[in-house]
Structures are given as C-alpha cells and as structure tokens.
Amino acid sequence: MKKAKGKVVSVNESLVGVKIIEGAVINGEVAYIVIENDKRLKSEVIDVKPEKMVYLQVFEDTGWMKVGDLVEFTGLPLAVKLGPGILGSVTDGLQNPLYELAKKEWFLERGQEVEPLDNTVKWHFTPSVKKGAIVTRGDILGAVPEKLFQHKIFVPFSLQGDYTVKHIVTEGNYTIDEDIAVVEDANGTTIKLKMAFDWPVKKPMPFHERSVPVEPMPTGIRILDALFPIAYGGTACNPGPFGAGKTVLQHSLARHSQADVVIIAACGERAGEAVEVFKDFPELIDPRTGKSLMDRTFIVGNTSSMPVAAREASVYMATTVGEYYRKQGLDVLILADSTSRWAQALRETSGRKEEIPGPEAFPMYISTLISAFYDRAGVDILEDGNIGSLSIIGTVSPAGGNFDEPVTQATLLSTGAFWGLSRALSDARKYPAIDRIDSKSKYPSLLREEEVSFLIELLRDGKTIASNIILMGEKGITDEAYILYQKAELLDAVFLQQNSFNDVDGVTSPDRLRLMFDVVREIIETPLAIKGKEAIRSHFNFARQAYIDWNSMSIDDSEFEKQKFQILNLVKKRAYAKENV
Amino acid sequence: MLKKTYENIDSIGRAILSIKAEDVHNKELAEVIYPSGDKAFAQVIALDGDQVTLQLFSGGFGVSTDCKVRFLGKPVQVGFSDDMMGRVYSGNGQPIDNGPKLLSDMVRVAGPSINPVKRLIPKDMIRTGVPMIDIFNTLVRSQKIPIFAKAGEPYNRLLANIATQTDADVIIIGGVGLKYDEYHYFKQRIEEAGSKSKTIMFIHTHRDSIVEGLMVPDLALAVGERFALQGKNVFVLLSDMTQWSDYLRQVANAQDQIPANQGYPGDLYSQLASRYEKAADIDGAGSLTILGVTTMDDVTHPVPDNTGYITEGQFYMKDGYLELFGSLSRLKQQVNDRTRDDHRSIMNAMARLLSESEERVKAQKFGSVKDDYSLRLLDYRRTFQKELMDPFRFLELEDALDLCWDILAKHFKKEEVGLSSKLIEAYWPEKGTFKILKHKTDE
C-alpha cells in the first residue's frame, strides 16, 4: 500500500488537522509533520473525518508550524522496539534513550529521534533451533545473556501460522540489526529475522494461557504484605492527595519488590523524581541478585513539562515492554506514576477535538481505557511451560484528594488492591500513610486469613476507642478499653509503620514478617494486669521502644534474639495468670 | 523574512483577535497597528486554513476593525544580558523604569524542558534563617516551592526576606497581578538589602492586561534559565500564581475551551508544571530555584491542589505564622542528614509531639483534658508557636536547633521525647541553662 501524504490545514496546540493529498490513511498510524524544512515532528492519527481530513495528535511542540506544511504518513502504528538492551536504560515516552539525546543538547529539542536500542552492541547469541525446524510465533530461536537473564529471542509475535527454519546463524556475537535466521511460510515466502522486532504499543500481546494471580508478591512493606497484598500478575492502585507519600511508596516498591524486572513509567510527574531513581539505582546493590538495582530496571520518563500528547504513549510503551519480559518467563512489575496525568492528557486532546465531555470534562471513554490498561497485567503460562507475570501498580492523583472523581473510580473498578493514602496519617508522620481501615485487597496475604482478620479487627476496635477518648477523655473509658486502644496503637507503631530511612526497618522479608507478626500477636494476646491510665501508657511506651529498637536490628545481629526475649519478658512481667482471676 | 501586513480583522474579543492571513506560523509574534500608528504585541495561538487566532498582549479593548496586523516572522523572545540587572520590565519584556532600552541577545521564551539526565540530584541546603524552614522543611538549591497563604498574609515579605538573606547570584522577581504597593514594596526591599545590582524585575500590575500577566513567569524563567546555564545560582520569585491561573482561565474561556474544574482549563496542571519544572540543578552549570506564592482559601481548590502535585512541597502560612502541618519540603531529606547530627531526630521528635498536642486541642474542646502530661503538651504547643513559627524571626540553624532542645527540656522529661540516649546526653540542657530560650516566660 502506498503511504499517504498530506498538508497541514489547522493547528490548535497539539491537535493538527491535515488534508490528505494522496494515499490511504490508517486510524492510529504514525505520521511526521515536516516543519522549518527539516524538523520532523512525530504524531499519531487519532481521527479520520470526511473530505480527506484527518486529525493528528503531535508528540512535540507545534510552535512554528504553518498551514501547508508537509505531512508524511508511515503506514505503521506507534510501536516499541523489543529486544535485548532495554534493561538498565532510560528513555522518553517514545523510546528515545535520554542519555543519547543528552550527547547533543541540554534540552529536549523537538524532532530528535534516536535508535531505541543500541545497535552497536554485540550480543552473544546461542541458537536453540536447527535448520528445518517448524516454528510459530513465540517459539524460541535462541538466547543472549542480558544483565541478569538469558534473554530469549522469539519468532516475532506478529507472525501468523507455521514457518520452516531455512537458516539459523551459529553461536556467536551479533548486533540487533543483523539477521539471525531466515524462515519460510507455507507459500514459500521467506522472512529474515533479527533479534529485535517492533510491536504496536496499544495492542496487548496475546497470552499463551492466561492464569489467575494468586501468589503474593513480597514488597518489603509490612502493611501491604500483611494486610493489603498484591499478587504476581495482579493490579493495585494508590490514590492519594499530594504530600501523602505516593512517591516515597513507589520508590520503595521499585527498590524492594521481589520482581525480576521493574519498569517505571514516570508519566507527567516531576522530572526530579525520575532523576533520583536513575542516578541512585546504578549505585544500589539488589540484595537478591548481588548486582546493581539498575540492571533489573527500565525507566520511561515523560515528565510533566514534556509534550503532553506523549504521556499516553509512555504508559502504553511501558506496558508493552512489560508484556515482552513476561514472555521471557519473568515476573515484571510496572509502576505507573501517575495514571491521572495520562487521563488529563486524554482530557486535553478530547477537549480540542470538541468531544462531548463527561464528568469533570474527562472523555466518556476514560473508564474503558483505564480498565483495558489494567487488563494487560496478568499471569501467563508460556509455550515452554514457564510462568511469566506482569503486575501493575498505578498511582492516582485525584483532584483535591477526593476519591469520588472519574479516574479514581474507574481505577478502583479495574484493580485488585486499593491502597488509599491519607494526609492525616502522613501529617502524623506515620509511614506508609496507607489508610488502615479503608484500603483493601482481593489477593492472598503472606499471613493466614485468620491472622489478617485478627489484625483488622484490632485496628477497628482501636479506632472506635480513639474517638471515644477524644469525646470523653481518658478518664471516661475503662482500663480494659484503654489497654485495647494501646494495643492497637502499638500494632500500628511497631508493625504497620516502617522507618523508610532505616536500611533494616525500611524493608521486611517474608520470613521476618512472620517472626514479627508472631511476636506482636503474642504481645497483643497477653492479658495485662495493670491499673491506671498513666501506668498503662508508660508500660506500652517501654514495649514500643523495645520493639522499635528490635525493628532496626538485622536478623544476623547477635543481639537480635536477646532483644526479642526482652520484649516478650517485658510484656509477660505485667501479665496476669488467667486461672487466678 | 518578508513581513506581511493584513487588514481584514474578523473579530475582536477581550484578549483574542481573529484575522484572515496566509503563511503565518503557529506561535509567531505579531504587532497590531492602530490607525494612530500606536502598536501592541500579539501572538498566534491557533491556525485554521487562512483563519488566524491571535492573543492580544494588551487586551482587546480599543482595538478597531481598521487596525492592521503585521506578522513579525519571529517567536516571542526576551532580551538577555548582564545589563538587565537592576532594571524593571513589563510583561511584554519592555523596560518600565524609564531607563534606556537595551541592545541585548534575544532568547526564546517557554522553550523545551531540560533533558532529565542533565539534572543533578539536589544536594545543597539554602540557609534562610527562618527556623520553620531551616529545621523542619529545609529549602534546597533548585527546589520549586510556593508559599500557600490566604490573600493578605505577609507572603511577599517572606519571599523578599528569603531572596535577600540567601546567597543567590541572581534574583529575578516575576510579579503577576501585583497591587502597586506590592510592587513598590519589592523594589524598596531589594534596594534596602543592597541586592539591586543582582536583581531583575518583570512586573505586571492590575492596570496591565492579563495576557502580559500570563507572560511574566515565562520571561522571568527564560532569563533565569540563561543565567543558570552560565553557572549562576538563580532565584526566581513568582507572586502570585493563583492570579496567573485565573488569567489562564479567562483566556481559555475566551477561546471557548471546555472547562474542567471550577472553570479552569483541563490543562491547568500541565501549564503550571511547564513553568515550575524550569527549576533545576544543572549538571555542569548553575541552578534555578523557584519560590512562588499561591494564594488560596482552601488547599483543595484547583490551583493549590494542582500546584501541590507539581512543586516539591509548600510552605503553609496562616495567621502570620509558618505552620508545621500543611508545610512540606520534599527535598529536605537530601540535605538534613549533613547539617548537625541531631537535626533529623529533633525535627521528628518536635513534630511528633506537636502532632500529639493537636489531638489534645481537639479533646480540650470537649473539656476532657485534665491530666498533667496533656496539659504540658498544650503548653509545649504554645511555646512552639511563639518561639519557632514566626517567619520573621532570624536564627542561624544551629541556634534554632539549640532552641528546640530548650523547648523540649522546658516541658518534658527526657524519657518522654522519644530521642536516643546518645543525643540526649549530648544536647539536653540542664534546667536553668537554656541557650536560646528566655528563662522567664511571659505567659
């Protein structure tokens, strides 16, 4: 098919109207608008109208565009290049590597495109099929070592039907631009295959055999792992007003989650936050692999001052890369911060297209897009029997911190876990400021079901008594109720809260979580023989102090066991023997 | 480039003009030529066939259908030179201080954002001498942070204090919607502090058109960014960004844009972000720090709300005090572990106790606070406010930290403050030996 050409007719910020001169146009295809003779601005067809008019959303600043500027269509949808070399890199929302761009300019000048994957690197390829083999899409041709993994080289997922391998290269070093295999379809047409291929970002990669997320993914954050867990292949959202700790939580998840690959989609947020990640992570060692944390990380940065239209692309690109690494049989985690900025980008474009607005001027279809996005997460039982998973944790930034708005509501319907961040908790310096009562998760916890109910019940009781104390004062309630209140407070202070600046307390392994839970439960279930509010408070102050000291001790610490018994003794000293009552 | 003049104006609105013209660039600068020969600037904001929509820098009032429009073949630019120091400019970049016009390089306005990999992780504390900032929400070089306050609070005084008490190489004041006396105040403060030779002002007052007001942050930031690239540490003050957002709302409304929340355009977040994100500590160059003002009644209003999601914290000013709760510096952790070894711990202890006392304030309303500890918490709260929350009390960080210890010792026992024994041994003042706190209380 001949690629279309057109001329610019109208310009309204990022929305550009184009009259087609020749060729046919595909909705969703990529086009380049040529301005000032040589600057090529990447854009995407988002609307096709009568009289050969199409509308493009431009991924760059449209300043200095003119009516009559030439538009060249590519015939191809917006795609991401998939192959070895993605891990450890930092790109903009259109997969341009930022370090490469920085070699030329201080600023992100428009019209710059760089090879998404380094095509000078020689990868050591080991073939795993022989000449004459019959292969279909998703079959493995061989593998190259990439950072921490054997990166499998697939028959591209875009190929349909059976192919015969006509030629495969011998073991050796190749770049992603070199042909590594030639395959032939039933009609005798041959196709040359390389180690990298393109995949359209908006098209979910097919599952081989989709399965249900049931295995909890340890995050190192106790309140999540115990009360509101996420499973491998699951989805979660953390809405919250500004200043409630969304970013700190996301950074902690990026560092400590037990995933093989972590993809950070910095969508419409502060550039400084992405900078912290990609400047710090190379220096940090991942204790699970002993290698740099950056080796398992990929960052897509379309930060708030970059062109708005590319926000959507950045989210989809991260997801497609995630699906690709799931196909590698890995556990992938996507942190999308913030999905609200993506929704706002859609709102801006929708407004310029003069679509009839829905609530708060968001387009009517926003909820469909959000659910379709989270649906790309999941567990896949792969062709070779391995299991891969893709989990998505999306940040939501609701206007005014009010969860009753379209993006939060659509996200709640689409995700399996809800971590509501609260400004009241963050003002009280209770990290993580995840609402203890309103948050929920449908995934299994690292603790037993009965244990989770036990914790939640205590927290509810504690909250009720706390409000009674405000109304009636400490003197207005019984010692028994006051003890229960102090137990809930203790649970919150020593188990649910974590000191994110402490290397030990900042991340808790599943084994340690179990140990900590058992101790805290023993404390809570020990009946106490203390009379008087002052004495009760003082007792719990000491217990809390001892437990917090324990929290910052490493399991290998010689004092660790001693401290544990000290806490328990402290409590048992004040216990009463039940039979004497 | 050939400069073409067109005469067939179609429509004139409050800030918008539409005309038929050809070969016009998006965002091109134009001038509207009045029959009298007077000229006013305008900028192309949309193209549709031969229909060109322009934003009028001086507003639509007085523009006639027999005005001509000349397209200037260049985008909006602003002058940039060292000679601008000490000068005052309007929102369209023209000097308004009766000084001479300058021949200077022209630089682009509202340019693209800096490549994130060219940013450094901010790591230098800016000492302001304001205890609530230096101790609790430390200001860091290249931070973008506004003051949230009701209109009428002394935020401009604090802004001027911070700018003149710190070590900025260049101060750029962007005044949006200033009352004349506020403009005068800034000018006077800068002169009194002897900072005039390193200060440039871009001023929009209520008598000027709103489009000029909209331009002020862009001009201030474009010039600031240039100085930063030359290796200078630049402070840009923007007051008041709520007025700026209001102008944005008016202009969007005039263009028939669909409003999102409370009439503000759906891109309010992106518009604010593209300005605030100019703050940066640049690898191999200088830095740009933005201190803004966001006037507000309620923090959930769209302007402070969107701003809070963009900036790296905020200083919350209320009843003339800088509040602890509601204020935040997202960058403080980058620097407050390298000041004094007790800084972080005492900051947290003071905050925790203040938070505890807040609960007592609530309970007090029900008359249920009678125990000694609660009463001491309430006393502590009063001392805290009196001694620390005054934004105009100047204290070196070390003195302010000592003051915190004094306050703790005045109201609490050592075991009540939740600080490590090591720190208590090093810093706890024995009764009667306060370093900073006056011994006698005048309560």
Interface residues (C-beta under 8 A of the other chain):
Chain A: V9 S10 V11 N12 E13 G17 D61 T62 G63 W64 M65 K66 V67 G68 V90 L98 Y99 L101 A102 E105 W106 F107 L108 E109 R110 P241 F242 G243 T247 G268 R270 A271 G272 A274 V275 E276 F278 K279 D280 G301 T303 S304 S305 M306 V308 R341 Q344 A345 R347 E348 G351 E354 P357 E360 A361 S397 A399 G400 G401 N402 D427 A428 R429 I469 I470 L471 M472 G473 E474 K475 G476 F501 K533 E534 N541 Q545
Chain B: E22 D23 V24 H25 N26 K27 E28 A46 L47 D48 G49 D50 P75 G111 P112 S113 I114 N115 P116 V117 K118 R119 L120 I121 P122 L229 Q257 I258 P259 A260 N261 P265 G266 D267 Y269 S270 A273 S274 E277 K278 A280 I282 A285 T300 H301 P302 D305 N306 G308 Y309 I310 E312 G313 F325 G326 L328 R330 L331 Q333 R344 N348 A351 R352 S355 E359 K362 A363 F366 G367 S368 V369 K370 D371 Y373 E415 G418
